Amino acid sequence: MYAIVTTGGKQYKVAKGDVFDVEKLDAQPGDKVKLDVLMLNDGKKTVVDAATLAKKKVTCEIVEQFKGEKVLVFKLKKRKRYHRTKGHRQNLTRLKVTSMPTTRTSAAKSASTEAKAE
């Protein structure tokens, strides 16, 4: 079972227990964050309906806040004796998926619980 979630203008494929890095979120380690779901798949059924997925969220726990690897930017103009080197480190947040929604709708859940009760 996996889901496609969105945060920081990017999309990530996640499953329960996954640890992944996203752009920095304003929260402390140990806090819970809910991410919007764009697609949900349980191996048999895929849900992409926006109305159904609007109610579903993936819950993640913030593991740590850190800086990513340094990215070097090198500018060069040939034969002009011009070159510049600059670096950049992105602030990132490491998340761990703690709970995932199911592909079953609330109507299907209530029907299955009624069937079990009988």
C-alpha positions in Angstrom: 0.0 0.0 0.0 1.3 3.4 -1.0 0.2 7.0 -1.5 1.4 10.0 -3.5 1.5 13.0 -1.1 2.4 16.6 -1.8 4.3 19.2 0.3 6.5 22.1 -0.7 5.3 22.0 -4.3 6.7 18.5 -4.8 5.2 15.0 -4.8 6.5 12.0 -3.0 5.6 8.3 -3.1 5.3 7.0 0.5 4.3 3.9 2.4 3.8 3.2 6.1 7.2 3.3 7.9 9.0 5.2 5.1 11.5 7.9 6.1 11.9 10.7 3.5 13.3 14.3 3.2 11.2 17.3 2.2 11.8 21.1 2.1 11.9 22.6 5.6 8.6 22.6 7.6 8.0 25.0 10.5 7.7 22.4 13.3 9.9 20.8 15.9 11.2 17.2 16.0 8.6 14.9 17.5 5.6 16.9 16.1 3.0 15.3 13.9 2.3 16.7 10.4 -0.6 15.8 8.1 0.1 15.7 4.3 -2.4 16.0 1.5 -3.0 12.8 -0.6 -3.1 13.0 -4.4 -3.3 9.2 -5.0 -3.9 6.1 -2.9 -3.2 2.5 -3.9 -3.6 -0.7 -1.9 -2.4 -3.2 -4.5 -5.9 -4.0 -5.8 -7.6 -0.6 -5.9 -6.4 2.8 -6.9 -8.2 6.0 -5.7 -7.5 9.3 -7.6 -10.9 11.0 -7.0 -10.2 14.5 -5.6 -13.4 14.7 -3.6 -12.7 11.4 -1.9 -9.0 12.1 -1.2 -9.7 15.6 0.2 -10.8 14.0 3.4 -7.8 11.6 3.6 -4.4 12.6 5.1 -1.1 10.8 5.6 0.2 11.4 9.1 4.0 11.8 9.5 6.3 12.4 12.5 9.2 14.9 12.2 12.4 13.0 12.9 14.9 15.9 12.5 15.7 19.3 10.9 19.0 19.4 9.0 20.9 21.0 6.0 21.3 19.0 2.8 24.6 18.5 0.9 26.3 21.5 -0.6 25.5 22.3 -4.2 28.2 24.1 -6.1 27.3 26.7 -8.7 30.2 27.6 -11.1 29.9 30.4 -13.6 32.4 30.8 -16.4 32.7 33.1 -19.4 35.3 31.7 -21.8 38.2 33.9 -22.9 36.9 36.8 -20.6 38.8 35.8 -17.5 35.5 35.6 -15.6 34.6 32.8 -13.2 32.7 32.6 -10.0 32.0 29.7 -7.6 29.2 29.8 -5.1 27.6 27.2 -2.9 24.2 26.5 -1.4 22.8 24.2 1.3 19.1 23.6 1.4 17.3 23.4 4.8 15.4 20.0 4.9 13.1 18.1 7.2 13.2 14.3 7.6 9.7 12.7 8.0 8.6 9.2 9.0 5.2 8.0 7.9 3.2 6.8 11.0 -0.3 6.2 9.5 -1.9 5.9 6.1 -5.5 6.1 5.1 -7.3 3.2 3.5 -8.8 3.0 0.0 -12.2 1.9 1.5 -14.9 4.6 1.7 -16.9 5.1 4.9 -20.0 3.5 3.2 -18.0 0.4 2.5 -16.7 0.3 6.1 -20.2 0.6 7.6 -21.5 -2.1 5.3 -18.7 -4.5 6.2 -19.1 -3.8 10.0 -22.9 -4.5 9.6 -22.2 -7.8 7.8 -19.8 -8.8 10.6 -22.4 -7.9 13.3 -24.9 -10.3 11.7 
